[in-house]
Amino acid sequence: MCITTKCHKCGIREAVILQRHSGKLLCAECFIDDIKSRVLNEVRKYHMFNYNDRLLLALSGGKDSYTLLDTILGIHEASKLGVITISEGIQGYSRDEDVVWIMSRCRDLGIDIVRVSFKEAVGYTLFELVNMSKVSDIDVSPCTFCGMIRRRIINRYARELGYDRVLTAHNLDDESQTAFINILRADLSRLIQSHPGGPKLSDLFVRRVKPLRKVYEWESALYAYLKGFKFQEAECPYITTEPTLRAKVRDYFRRLEALEPGVLLRFLNFIDDLVSKFIDESLKIPSLPLCKLCGEPTAHNRSICKTCELLIKVGVMRWA
């Protein structure tokens, strides 16, 4: 005898998904509605953007990118959206099929698209930069190069094209890892800056927000799948060949979540509430100085930014 269980939310359709952190059995429709509702709640809770804001979505083409685009289309006008996608240039790893799908969807909706590569931005692919760093015996992970250059490219285009906010597709797993790493490094400043209500330390920064930050990675993947998005499952090879602290924390958190469903969500909610107590004090921090090479913001007591410093070390830039 086949026994079916009704969805805990609607009580009508058959449940097909166990949402372990809530203990609820959901049908596909209610699961999708739940994700959309949580994204909207996070946007409203932290006033991530206003109705008239022009939003630039930074999309890689993967599952999180699709989920971000689809959920934001439900709460913001397509005419006020733009998309930027960046090709890092990693040998043996390509997201071209995913990016083409995203770009096709955006064109159908009339959304402006910017596609740029590391090669165009700094003259070298990420693969080339990583190899150059090894030749120069510089102990810097590929993820460090990638993250800093991506952020610079995205912020520059957002600023020059007049966008009010940058939206990234970081999910709950990503944000929990970031918070934990900042705690391990005793870096209160970065913990505050990564908070949705954290200070904007320079007028040259376009505020970056993360509407998916309370959505689990598996939920984002399932959302994309249920909506018919076909995405590749291959990971960036640098994650396994040159694992960083983040990769190790990610693996630990996955095991922890399997043992204690909901622990990542409780952890990030706790961090949000804790850090919010320091926000007012952090707003008194003076605006960041500018890098003498690129003119972008840099840390206090630094004459050149970390990105330029790395590019100098690998021989891409010169410091007179």
C-alpha positions in Angstrom: 0.0 0.0 0.0 1.3 3.4 -1.0 1.1 6.0 1.8 1.4 9.7 0.8 2.0 12.6 3.1 0.4 16.0 2.5 2.4 19.1 2.5 2.6 20.6 5.9 2.0 24.1 4.6 -0.8 23.8 2.1 -2.3 20.5 3.3 -3.4 19.8 -0.3 -0.5 18.6 -2.5 1.8 15.7 -1.8 4.9 16.5 0.0 8.1 15.8 -1.9 10.8 17.7 0.1 11.9 17.4 3.7 13.2 20.8 4.9 15.4 19.4 7.7 16.1 22.6 9.5 12.4 23.3 10.0 11.2 19.7 10.2 8.5 20.5 7.5 7.5 18.3 4.6 6.7 20.5 1.6 5.3 20.2 -1.9 7.4 21.7 -4.7 5.1 24.7 -5.0 5.2 25.5 -1.3 9.0 25.0 -1.2 9.5 27.6 -4.0 7.1 30.0 -2.2 9.0 29.5 1.0 12.3 30.5 -0.6 10.8 33.5 -2.2 9.3 34.6 1.1 12.5 34.2 3.0 14.4 36.2 0.4 11.8 39.0 0.5 11.9 39.0 4.3 15.7 39.4 4.4 15.5 42.2 1.9 12.9 44.0 4.0 14.6 43.3 7.3 17.8 44.9 6.3 16.4 47.5 3.8 18.7 46.0 1.1 17.3 48.1 -1.6 14.4 50.4 -2.5 11.7 50.2 -5.2 13.4 52.8 -7.4 17.0 51.5 -7.0 18.9 50.3 -10.0 20.4 46.9 -9.1 23.4 45.2 -10.6 23.3 41.4 -10.2 26.7 39.7 -10.2 26.0 36.3 -11.7 28.4 33.5 -12.4 25.8 31.4 -14.2 25.3 28.6 -11.6 22.5 27.5 -9.4 22.8 30.4 -6.9 22.8 32.9 -9.8 19.7 31.5 -11.2 17.9 31.5 -7.9 19.0 35.1 -7.2 17.8 36.3 -10.6 14.5 34.5 -10.4 13.6 35.6 -6.9 14.6 39.2 -7.5 12.5 39.3 -10.7 9.5 38.6 -8.4 10.1 41.7 -6.2 11.8 44.2 -8.5 11.2 45.5 -12.0 13.3 44.0 -14.7 13.8 47.4 -16.3 15.7 48.4 -13.2 18.0 45.4 -13.2 21.4 44.9 -14.8 23.7 41.8 -14.8 27.5 41.5 -14.8 29.2 38.1 -15.3 32.9 37.6 -15.1 35.1 35.0 -16.8 38.1 34.2 -14.7 40.0 32.1 -17.2 40.7 28.8 -15.4 42.3 26.1 -17.5 40.0 23.0 -17.8 37.1 24.7 -16.1 34.4 26.6 -18.0 30.9 27.9 -17.1 30.2 29.1 -20.6 27.0 27.0 -21.0 25.6 28.3 -17.8 26.5 31.9 -18.6 24.9 31.6 -22.1 21.6 30.5 -20.5 21.6 33.3 -18.0 22.4 35.9 -20.8 19.7 34.5 -23.0 17.2 34.8 -20.2 18.3 38.4 -19.4 18.0 39.4 -23.1 14.4 38.0 -23.2 13.6 40.3 -20.2 15.4 43.3 -21.6 18.0 43.3 -18.8 21.3 45.0 -19.7 24.3 42.6 -19.5 28.0 43.3 -19.0 30.3 40.4 -19.7 34.0 40.9 -18.8 37.0 38.8 -18.3 40.1 38.9 -16.0 42.1 39.1 -19.2 40.4 42.3 -20.2 40.5 43.8 -16.7 44.1 43.1 -15.6 45.7 41.7 -18.7 46.0 38.1 -17.4 43.7 35.2 -16.7 43.4 33.8 -13.2 45.2 30.7 -14.4 48.1 32.8 -15.6 48.2 34.9 -12.4 48.3 31.8 -10.2 51.2 30.3 -12.3 53.0 33.6 -12.1 52.6 33.7 -8.3 54.1 30.2 -8.1 57.1 31.2 -10.2 57.6 34.2 -7.9 57.2 31.9 -4.9 54.3 34.0 -3.5 52.2 32.2 -1.0 48.7 33.4 -2.1 45.8 31.2 -2.8 44.0 31.3 -6.2 40.8 32.2 -4.3 42.5 35.3 -2.9 43.4 36.5 -6.4 40.0 35.7 -7.7 38.0 37.3 -4.9 39.9 40.6 -4.9 39.9 41.1 -8.6 36.2 40.1 -9.0 35.2 42.6 -6.3 37.2 45.4 -8.0 35.7 44.7 -11.4 32.1 44.5 -10.1 32.4 47.6 -8.0 34.0 49.6 -10.8 31.3 48.7 -13.3 28.5 49.3 -10.8 29.9 52.7 -10.0 30.5 53.8 -13.6 27.2 52.6 -14.9 25.3 54.3 -12.1 23.8 51.4 -10.2 22.6 51.9 -6.6 23.3 48.4 -5.3 25.3 45.3 -6.2 23.5 42.0 -5.5 25.6 38.8 -5.1 24.3 35.2 -4.9 26.1 34.3 -1.7 23.9 31.7 0.2 23.7 30.7 3.8 26.6 28.3 3.6 28.8 31.0 2.1 27.9 33.6 4.8 28.2 31.2 7.7 31.7 30.2 6.5 32.7 33.9 6.1 31.5 34.7 9.6 33.3 31.7 11.2 36.5 32.5 9.4 36.4 36.1 10.6 35.9 34.8 14.1 38.8 32.4 13.8 41.0 35.4 12.6 39.7 37.6 15.4 38.7 40.1 12.7 35.9 42.1 14.2 36.2 44.8 11.5 35.4 42.4 8.7 32.7 40.7 10.8 31.0 44.1 11.0 31.6 45.0 7.4 30.0 41.7 6.2 26.8 42.4 8.2 23.9 43.6 6.0 23.8 46.8 8.1 27.5 47.3 8.1 29.1 50.7 7.2 30.0 51.8 3.7 33.6 52.9 4.2 34.0 54.9 0.9 31.8 56.8 -1.5 33.6 54.9 -4.2 32.0 51.6 -3.0 28.5 50.7 -4.3 26.8 48.9 -1.5 26.8 45.2 -1.9 23.9 43.1 -0.6 23.1 39.4 -0.4 19.4 38.5 -0.6 20.1 34.7 -0.5 22.1 34.8 2.7 19.5 32.9 4.7 18.9 30.2 2.0 20.9 27.0 2.3 23.0 26.0 -0.7 21.0 22.7 -1.1 17.8 24.8 -1.2 19.2 27.1 -3.9 20.2 24.1 -5.9 16.8 22.4 -5.5 15.0 25.7 -6.3 16.9 26.0 -9.5 16.2 22.4 -10.4 12.5 22.6 -9.7 12.3 25.8 -11.9 13.8 23.9 -14.8 17.3 25.4 -14.7 20.0 23.0 -16.0 23.4 23.7 -14.4 26.7 22.0 -14.3 27.9 20.3 -11.1 31.6 20.7 -11.6 33.4 22.8 -9.0 36.3 25.1 -9.6 39.4 22.8 -9.6 41.3 25.1 -7.2 38.9 24.2 -4.4 40.2 20.6 -4.3 43.8 21.1 -5.6 44.6 24.0 -3.4 42.1 24.0 -0.5 41.9 27.2 1.5 40.7 27.6 5.1 37.2 28.3 3.6 37.2 24.9 1.9 38.0 23.2 5.2 35.4 25.2 7.1 32.9 24.4 4.4 33.5 20.6 4.8 33.3 20.9 8.6 30.0 22.9 8.4 28.5 20.3 6.1 29.2 17.5 8.5 27.9 19.7 11.4 24.7 20.5 9.6 24.0 16.8 8.8 24.3 16.1 12.6 22.4 19.2 13.7 20.0 20.4 11.0 19.5 24.2 11.3 22.8 24.9 13.0 24.1 27.2 10.2 20.9 29.2 10.2 20.9 29.6 14.0 24.6 30.5 13.9 24.2 33.3 11.3 21.1 34.7 13.0 23.1 34.8 16.3 26.0 36.5 14.6 23.7 39.0 12.9 22.1 39.9 16.3 25.5 40.1 18.0 27.2 42.2 15.4 24.3 44.6 15.2 25.3 45.9 18.6 28.6 47.2 17.2 27.2 48.8 14.0 26.6 52.3 15.5 30.1 52.5 16.8 31.6 51.3 13.5 29.9 54.1 11.6 32.3 56.5 13.2 35.2 55.0 11.3 36.7 57.5 8.9 36.4 57.0 5.1 39.1 54.8 3.6 42.0 56.5 1.8 42.7 55.9 -1.9 45.3 53.7 -3.4 48.1 55.7 -5.0 48.2 53.3 -8.0 44.7 52.5 -9.0 42.7 55.2 -7.1 40.4 52.7 -5.5 39.8 52.6 -1.7 42.5 50.9 0.4 42.9 50.1 4.1 43.9 52.7 6.6 47.7 53.0 6.9 48.3 51.6 3.4 49.5 53.6 0.4 48.5 51.0 -2.1 45.6 48.5 -2.0 46.1 44.8 -1.5 45.0 44.0 -5.1 47.7 46.3 -6.5 50.2 44.9 -4.0 49.6 41.3 -5.3 49.8 42.4 -8.9 53.1 44.1 -8.2 54.5 41.0 -6.5 53.7 38.8 -9.6 55.1 41.4 -11.9 51.9 42.7 -13.5 52.2 46.2 -12.1 55.1 48.4 -11.2 55.5 50.6 -8.1 57.9 53.5 -8.6 
